Structures are given as C-alpha cells and as structure tokens.
Amino acid sequence: MLTSDQLALLRQDLIILASIKYDEVTAELLDHYASLTEQHMANGLSFTDASKWAWAELGSGEGIQQIQTDFEKSISKRHVAIIKSYLGWPTIITTGLIATLVYVITPLMPLNSMKILMESFYLTPTLIMLYVYRTNLSNQPDRQKIFWLYLTKSFSVGYWLSFFWGFFLNDFNHKKSIDWLFQFHSTVGVFLCCLSLAYTISLLQLFKENFELKMPNLSPR
C-alpha cells in the first residue's frame, strides 16, 4: 500500500528522529514500521495519522533507540559466551603446556631462528583476520555493517597488543642480548598469542552465525 516516497519518509523518521545508524536495524524496523502503518491505513486512517500510531506502537524515539541498544548488547553478550566456550580449562592447560615447551626449547635454538618463529606466532591472528576481510568485505551486503564495525573494534585491541609485545619488546630484548629475558618474553608471548588466536576464532564464529535483529510480530492496538 505504501509508495516509495512514503517508505522514504518512514526510513527518514528512523534515521533522524530515532538515530538508527545500523543498516540491518533500519531495515528490520522499517519493515515493522511500514507494516503497522499499512494496517492502520487499511482501517481508514491517512498515511500521516497511520504512521503516527505506528511510531507510538514501536516505542517512539526512545523506545526505538532502545531496540538498537539491545541489539548491540546482544551481540556483545553472544561474543562473551563464545569466548568463554573457547577459554575453558582445556584451552588454558594446552596453552600453558605450549608455553612451557617454548620456555624449554628457546635456549636450544639459534636466536635468529627463534625470532622468526616467534614473529610468525605473533602474526598468525592478524593474518587470519586480514584474510577474512580480504575475502569477505566485497561480498558483504549493507545488512552486515554492524558486524564489520564490531569485528574491527574488537580485533584492533588484540592487534595492537600483539604488535607491541611481539615486535617492540622482542627487538628490545635482542638489542640488550639478555638471554633469560628473551626466554621469559618468548614464553609469555606464545601464551598470549594462543589466547589471541582463540579470541580471533571466537570473532570468526560470531561472524558466521550471521547474528540478526529479531523482533516480535506487532499488530495495531
């Protein structure tokens, strides 16, 4: 029943009046907003009056903003749940054993070889995420915008931590030629890298779940 101009007005309400900034949230809310408006128009109301009733039933400005806020929180909560599933005791124990192994073999390997090995460890999570961005960014519709923003924000923290620990301190240790410090640094670095890798995998799982906003069916009052 609605024309393209009327749909554009409804979309403008969501973006300007309710400050909806994510494409997938806008699309889902617009679908409900338009449906409610059409139902009221079918009962004899004009477009203006029908849209006012529909706007109120969606929760008006603050209520609609809360829907977006809840959607953001639901993604964060789901990510935390995934992280907990990866960072259980088996993962911690395995990571600890790997770190212990690195501590033992570090004095037995040539310094340059160990440096290359450690930098490869540090780069692994970053290379995985760069591969995902490169292979998926051009194929992602606008509905995935919130995911790319969340992934970028979440991954950037781990990336800079890895960069600082893996390169700045590693280079410092080599210049100072403090063997025991390099051994300690390599052990802790591998431990953090394993945790970072688990964190990266949790982001990939979140992305593959294609988390979407789901709203209950609404009907005019």
DRENVO-908825 format. One line per field, with one value per residue (C-alpha): residue in three letters; z, x, y. Coordinates in nm, 3 decimals. Example, Ala and Ser with C-alpha at 12.3 -4.5 7.8 and 13.67 -1.06 7.14 Angstrom:
! DRENVO-908825
residuo = c(Ala	Ser)
c3 = c(0.780	0.714)
c1 = c(1.230	1.367)
c2 = c(-0.450	-0.106)
//
This chain:
! DRENVO-908825
residuo = c(Met	Leu	Thr	Ser	Asp	Gln	Leu	Ala	Leu	Leu	Arg	Gln	Asp	Leu	Ile	Ile	Leu	Ala	Ser	Ile	Lys	Tyr	Asp	Glu	Val	Thr	Ala	Glu	Leu	Leu	Asp	His	Tyr	Ala	Ser	Leu	Thr	Glu	Gln	His	Met	Ala	Asn	Gly	Leu	Ser	Phe	Thr	Asp	Ala	Ser	Lys	Trp	Ala	Trp	Ala	Glu	Leu	Gly	Ser	Gly	Glu	Gly	Ile	Gln	Gln	Ile	Gln	Thr	Asp	Phe	Glu	Lys	Ser	Ile	Ser	Lys	Arg	His	Val	Ala	Ile	Ile	Lys	Ser	Tyr	Leu	Gly	Trp	Pro	Thr	Ile	Ile	Thr	Thr	Gly	Leu	Ile	Ala	Thr	Leu	Val	Tyr	Val	Ile	Thr	Pro	Leu	Met	Pro	Leu	Asn	Ser	Met	Lys	Ile	Leu	Met	Glu	Ser	Phe	Tyr	Leu	Thr	Pro	Thr	Leu	Ile	Met	Leu	Tyr	Val	Tyr	Arg	Thr	Asn	Leu	Ser	Asn	Gln	Pro	Asp	Arg	Gln	Lys	Ile	Phe	Trp	Leu	Tyr	Leu	Thr	Lys	Ser	Phe	Ser	Val	Gly	Tyr	Trp	Leu	Ser	Phe	Phe	Trp	Gly	Phe	Phe	Leu	Asn	Asp	Phe	Asn	His	Lys	Lys	Ser	Ile	Asp	Trp	Leu	Phe	Gln	Phe	His	Ser	Thr	Val	Gly	Val	Phe	Leu	Cys	Cys	Leu	Ser	Leu	Ala	Tyr	Thr	Ile	Ser	Leu	Leu	Gln	Leu	Phe	Lys	Glu	Asn	Phe	Glu	Leu	Lys	Met	Pro	Asn	Leu	Ser	Pro	Arg)
c3 = c(0.000	0.063	-0.213	-0.241	-0.118	0.187	0.266	0.232	0.490	0.731	0.686	0.750	1.078	1.192	1.094	1.203	1.487	1.643	1.544	1.400	1.250	1.152	0.816	0.942	1.231	0.997	0.753	1.024	1.195	0.863	0.780	1.107	1.083	0.732	0.818	1.112	0.904	0.628	0.876	1.017	0.666	0.586	0.877	0.713	0.853	0.638	0.592	0.834	1.111	1.048	1.070	1.397	1.551	1.418	1.554	1.900	1.891	1.806	2.117	1.970	1.965	2.297	2.260	1.910	2.022	2.298	2.036	1.869	2.203	2.296	1.958	2.021	2.369	2.242	2.002	2.281	2.513	2.247	2.182	2.553	2.562	2.266	2.428	2.749	2.548	2.395	2.703	2.928	3.128	2.834	2.635	2.928	3.012	2.649	2.615	2.934	2.806	2.476	2.663	2.885	2.576	2.430	2.755	2.736	2.369	2.349	2.480	2.240	1.920	1.735	1.823	1.466	1.412	1.737	1.642	1.308	1.480	1.745	1.495	1.293	1.607	1.672	1.315	1.288	1.437	1.233	0.909	0.973	1.019	0.718	0.507	0.629	0.547	0.205	0.104	0.251	0.257	-0.109	-0.078	0.235	0.196	0.396	0.647	0.779	0.857	1.235	1.224	1.043	1.287	1.584	1.438	1.356	1.702	1.883	1.678	1.683	2.058	2.024	1.715	1.882	2.192	1.975	1.775	2.088	2.264	1.960	1.790	2.019	2.320	2.102	1.929	2.264	2.404	2.107	2.136	2.505	2.449	2.778	2.723	3.022	2.946	2.587	2.711	2.951	2.691	2.431	2.676	2.775	2.412	2.295	2.581	2.484	2.116	2.184	2.375	2.093	1.841	2.044	2.060	1.682	1.625	1.852	1.630	1.322	1.483	1.575	1.216	1.073	1.296	1.093	1.404	1.311	1.484	1.560	1.663	1.772	1.543	1.620	1.550	1.584	1.920)
c1 = c(0.000	0.287	0.461	0.838	0.810	0.614	0.868	1.143	0.964	0.937	1.305	1.389	1.195	1.404	1.737	1.681	1.426	1.537	1.907	1.916	2.264	2.291	2.156	2.027	1.842	1.696	1.576	1.408	1.245	1.131	0.960	0.764	0.702	0.564	0.351	0.189	0.130	-0.034	-0.259	-0.379	-0.433	-0.642	-0.866	-0.929	-0.656	-0.447	-0.079	0.017	-0.215	-0.137	0.237	0.193	0.008	0.271	0.551	0.395	0.343	0.711	0.802	0.858	1.210	1.345	1.182	1.318	1.666	1.646	1.584	1.911	2.094	1.961	2.078	2.431	2.433	2.305	2.600	2.846	2.681	2.691	3.059	3.139	2.960	3.167	3.490	3.405	3.346	3.695	3.884	3.787	4.029	4.131	4.240	4.424	4.605	4.702	4.824	5.027	5.191	5.281	5.431	5.631	5.763	5.873	6.049	6.245	6.344	6.422	6.783	6.841	6.756	6.961	6.848	6.755	6.556	6.369	6.299	6.145	5.939	5.808	5.717	5.528	5.331	5.253	5.137	4.906	4.587	4.640	4.689	4.372	4.164	4.321	4.234	3.873	3.847	4.001	3.782	3.451	3.444	3.347	3.073	2.907	2.570	2.484	2.299	2.636	2.762	2.727	2.934	3.224	3.223	3.216	3.484	3.711	3.674	3.721	4.014	4.208	4.270	4.429	4.622	4.798	4.873	5.027	5.222	5.364	5.457	5.575	5.792	5.883	5.981	6.126	6.353	6.446	6.545	6.767	6.946	7.008	7.112	6.957	6.907	6.686	6.464	6.421	6.336	6.077	5.940	5.907	5.719	5.472	5.443	5.340	5.090	4.931	4.941	4.745	4.485	4.475	4.424	4.131	3.989	4.024	3.845	3.562	3.519	3.501	3.235	3.032	3.055	2.949	2.641	2.507	2.359	2.039	1.791	1.472	1.156	0.823	0.525	0.340	-0.022	-0.214	-0.375)
c2 = c(0.000	0.239	0.428	0.463	0.824	0.714	0.444	0.704	0.921	0.630	0.549	0.915	0.900	0.605	0.755	1.115	1.101	0.771	0.794	0.443	0.403	0.036	-0.078	-0.410	-0.245	0.017	-0.250	-0.459	-0.161	-0.018	-0.346	-0.337	0.039	0.006	-0.299	-0.124	0.187	-0.017	-0.192	0.138	0.276	-0.033	0.073	0.409	0.635	0.865	0.795	1.072	0.953	0.587	0.647	0.839	0.545	0.302	0.519	0.517	0.140	0.086	0.284	0.631	0.775	0.643	0.302	0.254	0.363	0.104	-0.167	-0.070	-0.061	-0.405	-0.537	-0.407	-0.560	-0.893	-0.919	-0.840	-1.093	-1.362	-1.290	-1.318	-1.654	-1.777	-1.657	-1.844	-2.162	-2.132	-2.017	-2.305	-2.518	-2.743	-2.439	-2.281	-2.606	-2.669	-2.311	-2.348	-2.665	-2.496	-2.201	-2.437	-2.616	-2.283	-2.196	-2.521	-2.509	-2.136	-2.170	-2.461	-2.271	-2.008	-1.659	-1.560	-1.879	-1.826	-1.466	-1.571	-1.842	-1.603	-1.332	-1.594	-1.679	-1.313	-1.253	-1.555	-1.398	-1.082	-1.275	-1.474	-1.160	-0.988	-1.293	-1.277	-0.907	-0.953	-1.247	-1.127	-0.748	-0.702	-0.967	-0.831	-0.657	-0.348	-0.566	-0.683	-0.335	-0.373	-0.691	-0.528	-0.239	-0.476	-0.704	-0.411	-0.258	-0.589	-0.709	-0.381	-0.411	-0.753	-0.648	-0.355	-0.561	-0.830	-0.570	-0.407	-0.729	-0.919	-0.658	-0.370	-0.580	-0.855	-0.609	-0.453	-0.792	-0.866	-0.536	-0.588	-0.952	-1.061	-1.432	-1.506	-1.206	-1.320	-1.670	-1.531	-1.292	-1.569	-1.790	-1.520	-1.410	-1.757	-1.782	-1.450	-1.545	-1.866	-1.668	-1.413	-1.692	-1.830	-1.477	-1.443	-1.773	-1.654	-1.348	-1.569	-1.787	-1.480	-1.359	-1.697	-1.703	-1.409	-1.252	-1.067	-0.842	-1.033	-0.856	-0.999	-0.963	-0.642	-0.564	-0.239	-0.176)
//
